[in-house]
């Protein structure tokens, strides 16, 4: 899940093509460097390959938070909207359908329901 720090909400289909995602991210970044935050929980790290995060963790390019509020505070994300958006997205994962971007979600789609929460 990728969110806009200013709104706390998703703004793109995280599985879209590179051009679509890049355009969406550049629009959010804008002129004030509002860099989007990509998050996942510990389950997805172990589902893909834990070694993929070893180097980013060592380089401190990935932040590990024990809770979603801690993550929001660390990055200055609009907390109430963010927590509601996470709840909504996890509901989409549970139901198997992303109602925002009209795509099917499988049981392997990354939710954000377990700690720790990672930011890439």
Phi and psi in degrees as GROMACS dihedral restraints (atoms count N, CA, C in turn):
[ dihedral_restraints ]
;  ai    aj    ak    al  type     phi  dphi    fc
    3     4     5     6     1  -122.2    20    10
    4     5     6     7     1   129.6    20    10
    6     7     8     9     1  -123.9    20    10
    7     8     9    10     1   154.5    20    10
    9    10    11    12     1   -84.1    20    10
   10    11    12    13     1   122.4    20    10
   12    13    14    15     1   -59.5    20    10
   13    14    15    16     1   -35.3    20    10
   15    16    17    18     1   -70.1    20    10
   16    17    18    19     1   -33.3    20    10
   18    19    20    21     1  -105.1    20    10
   19    20    21    22     1   -22.5    20    10
   21    22    23    24     1    76.7    20    10
   22    23    24    25     1    11.2    20    10
   24    25    26    27     1  -118.0    20    10
   25    26    27    28     1   156.6    20    10
   27    28    29    30     1   -68.0    20    10
   28    29    30    31     1   153.1    20    10
   30    31    32    33     1  -138.3    20    10
   31    32    33    34     1     1.7    20    10
   33    34    35    36     1  -156.1    20    10
   34    35    36    37     1   162.8    20    10
   36    37    38    39     1   -78.2    20    10
   37    38    39    40     1   113.5    20    10
   39    40    41    42     1   -64.4    20    10
   40    41    42    43     1   -14.5    20    10
   42    43    44    45     1  -109.6    20    10
   43    44    45    46     1    14.3    20    10
   45    46    47    48     1   -70.6    20    10
   46    47    48    49     1   173.5    20    10
   48    49    50    51     1   -66.9    20    10
   49    50    51    52     1   163.5    20    10
   51    52    53    54     1   -56.8    20    10
   52    53    54    55     1   -44.0    20    10
   54    55    56    57     1   -63.6    20    10
   55    56    57    58     1   -44.9    20    10
   57    58    59    60     1   -62.9    20    10
   58    59    60    61     1   -45.8    20    10
   60    61    62    63     1   -66.1    20    10
   61    62    63    64     1   -43.0    20    10
   63    64    65    66     1   -61.2    20    10
   64    65    66    67     1   -44.9    20    10
   66    67    68    69     1   -61.1    20    10
   67    68    69    70     1   -43.3    20    10
   69    70    71    72     1   -64.4    20    10
   70    71    72    73     1   -43.3    20    10
   72    73    74    75     1   -66.1    20    10
   73    74    75    76     1   -42.3    20    10
   75    76    77    78     1   -63.3    20    10
   76    77    78    79     1   -35.2    20    10
   78    79    80    81     1   -65.5    20    10
   79    80    81    82     1   -40.5    20    10
   81    82    83    84     1   -69.6    20    10
   82    83    84    85     1   -41.8    20    10
   84    85    86    87     1   -59.8    20    10
   85    86    87    88     1   -44.0    20    10
   87    88    89    90     1    55.2    20    10
   88    89    90    91     1  -149.8    20    10
   90    91    92    93     1   -94.5    20    10
   91    92    93    94     1    -9.3    20    10
   93    94    95    96     1  -105.3    20    10
   94    95    96    97     1    16.3    20    10
   96    97    98    99     1    55.0    20    10
   97    98    99   100     1    46.7    20    10
   99   100   101   102     1   -83.6    20    10
  100   101   102   103     1    75.8    20    10
  102   103   104   105     1   -68.1    20    10
  103   104   105   106     1   130.4    20    10
  105   106   107   108     1   -63.8    20    10
  106   107   108   109     1   156.8    20    10
  108   109   110   111     1  -115.7    20    10
  109   110   111   112     1   122.1    20    10
  111   112   113   114     1   -98.5    20    10
  112   113   114   115     1   130.5    20    10
  114   115   116   117     1  -130.5    20    10
  115   116   117   118     1   153.0    20    10
  117   118   119   120     1  -152.8    20    10
  118   119   120   121     1   168.9    20    10
  120   121   122   123     1  -102.3    20    10
  121   122   123   124     1   176.5    20    10
  123   124   125   126     1   -59.4    20    10
  124   125   126   127     1   -31.4    20    10
  126   127   128   129     1   -61.6    20    10
  127   128   129   130     1   -41.1    20    10
  129   130   131   132     1   -70.5    20    10
  130   131   132   133     1   -34.0    20    10
  132   133   134   135     1   -59.4    20    10
  133   134   135   136     1   -44.3    20    10
  135   136   137   138     1   -75.9    20    10
  136   137   138   139     1   -25.1    20    10
  138   139   140   141     1   -73.1    20    10
  139   140   141   142     1   -35.4    20    10
  141   142   143   144     1   -86.7    20    10
  142   143   144   145     1   -69.1    20    10
  144   145   146   147     1  -178.8    20    10
  145   146   147   148     1   109.1    20    10
  147   148   149   150     1   -56.1    20    10
  148   149   150   151     1   -26.2    20    10
  150   151   152   153     1   -66.8    20    10
  151   152   153   154     1   -19.5    20    10
  153   154   155   156     1   -65.1    20    10
  154   155   156   157     1   -22.6    20    10
  156   157   158   159     1  -104.2    20    10
  157   158   159   160     1    -2.3    20    10
  159   160   161   162     1   -60.5    20    10
  160   161   162   163     1   -51.7    20    10
  162   163   164   165     1   -64.9    20    10
  163   164   165   166     1   -46.7    20    10
  165   166   167   168     1   -61.2    20    10
  166   167   168   169     1   -35.8    20    10
  168   169   170   171     1   -65.2    20    10
  169   170   171   172     1   -44.1    20    10
  171   172   173   174     1   -63.5    20    10
  172   173   174   175     1   -36.3    20    10
  174   175   176   177     1   -83.4    20    10
  175   176   177   178     1    -3.8    20    10
  177   178   179   180     1    61.1    20    10
  178   179   180   181     1    32.6    20    10
  180   181   182   183     1   -93.7    20    10
  181   182   183   184     1    -5.6    20    10
  183   184   185   186     1  -118.8    20    10
  184   185   186   187     1   132.4    20    10
  186   187   188   189     1  -104.6    20    10
  187   188   189   190     1   132.9    20    10
  189   190   191   192     1  -107.6    20    10
  190   191   192   193     1   121.8    20    10
  192   193   194   195     1  -114.9    20    10
  193   194   195   196     1   146.1    20    10
  195   196   197   198     1   -83.5    20    10
  196   197   198   199     1   -19.2    20    10
  198   199   200   201     1  -140.8    20    10
  199   200   201   202     1   159.8    20    10
  201   202   203   204     1   -65.8    20    10
  202   203   204   205     1   -41.8    20    10
  204   205   206   207     1   -59.8    20    10
  205   206   207   208     1   -37.5    20    10
  207   208   209   210     1   -62.4    20    10
  208   209   210   211     1   -42.1    20    10
  210   211   212   213     1   -62.0    20    10
  211   212   213   214     1   -46.5    20    10
  213   214   215   216     1   -60.5    20    10
  214   215   216   217     1   -44.2    20    10
  216   217   218   219     1   -62.8    20    10
  217   218   219   220     1   -43.5    20    10
  219   220   221   222     1   -60.6    20    10
  220   221   222   223     1   -41.7    20    10
  222   223   224   225     1   -99.0    20    10
  223   224   225   226     1     0.3    20    10
  225   226   227   228     1    69.3    20    10
  226   227   228   229     1    33.7    20    10
  228   229   230   231     1   -81.4    20    10
  229   230   231   232     1   140.2    20    10
  231   232   233   234     1   -58.8    20    10
  232   233   234   235     1   101.6    20    10
  234   235   236   237     1   -61.8    20    10
  235   236   237   238     1   -52.4    20    10
  237   238   239   240     1   -60.9    20    10
  238   239   240   241     1   -44.9    20    10
  240   241   242   243     1   -65.2    20    10
  241   242   243   244     1   -39.6    20    10
  243   244   245   246     1   -62.7    20    10
  244   245   246   247     1   -48.9    20    10
  246   247   248   249     1   -62.2    20    10
  247   248   249   250     1   -38.1    20    10
  249   250   251   252     1   -66.8    20    10
  250   251   252   253     1   -40.2    20    10
  252   253   254   255     1   -64.6    20    10
  253   254   255   256     1   -40.7    20    10
  255   256   257   258     1   -62.5    20    10
  256   257   258   259     1   -45.3    20    10
  258   259   260   261     1   -59.4    20    10
  259   260   261   262     1   -44.6    20    10
  261   262   263   264     1   -63.3    20    10
  262   263   264   265     1   -46.7    20    10
  264   265   266   267     1   -62.7    20    10
  265   266   267   268     1   -43.8    20    10
  267   268   269   270     1   -60.9    20    10
  268   269   270   271     1   -32.9    20    10
  270   271   272   273     1   -65.0    20    10
  271   272   273   274     1   -39.8    20    10
  273   274   275   276     1   -61.2    20    10
  274   275   276   277     1   -44.0    20    10
  276   277   278   279     1   -61.6    20    10
  277   278   279   280     1   -45.0    20    10
  279   280   281   282     1   -62.0    20    10
  280   281   282   283     1   -40.9    20    10
  282   283   284   285     1   -81.0    20    10
  283   284   285   286     1   -14.7    20    10
  285   286   287   288     1    81.8    20    10
  286   287   288   289     1    14.4    20    10
  288   289   290   291     1  -144.8    20    10
  289   290   291   292     1   129.5    20    10
  291   292   293   294     1   -89.8    20    10
  292   293   294   295     1   103.5    20    10
  294   295   296   297     1   -75.1    20    10
  295   296   297   298     1   -16.6    20    10
  297   298   299   300     1   -78.0    20    10
  298   299   300   301     1   -41.5    20    10
  300   301   302   303     1  -120.1    20    10
  301   302   303   304     1    13.2    20    10
  303   304   305   306     1    52.2    20    10
  304   305   306   307     1    57.2    20    10
  306   307   308   309     1  -134.8    20    10
  307   308   309   310     1   157.4    20    10
  309   310   311   312     1   -81.3    20    10
  310   311   312   313     1   135.9    20    10
  312   313   314   315     1  -111.2    20    10
  313   314   315   316     1   134.2    20    10
  315   316   317   318     1   -96.6    20    10
  316   317   318   319     1   173.7    20    10
  318   319   320   321     1   -66.7    20    10
  319   320   321   322     1   -13.9    20    10
  321   322   323   324     1   -92.6    20    10
  322   323   324   325     1    -1.3    20    10
  324   325   326   327     1   -64.3    20    10
  325   326   327   328     1   137.6    20    10
  327   328   329   330     1   -69.2    20    10
  328   329   330   331     1   119.4    20    10
  330   331   332   333     1   -97.8    20    10
  331   332   333   334     1  -175.0    20    10
  333   334   335   336     1  -130.7    20    10
  334   335   336   337     1    53.6    20    10
  336   337   338   339     1  -107.5    20    10
  337   338   339   340     1    -8.5    20    10
  339   340   341   342     1  -120.9    20    10
  340   341   342   343     1   147.6    20    10
  342   343   344   345     1   -89.8    20    10
  343   344   345   346     1   157.5    20    10
  345   346   347   348     1   -75.9    20    10
  346   347   348   349     1   161.3    20    10
  348   349   350   351     1  -103.4    20    10
  349   350   351   352     1   133.1    20    10
  351   352   353   354     1  -109.9    20    10
  352   353   354   355     1   145.6    20    10
  354   355   356   357     1  -115.1    20    10
  355   356   357   358     1   129.9    20    10
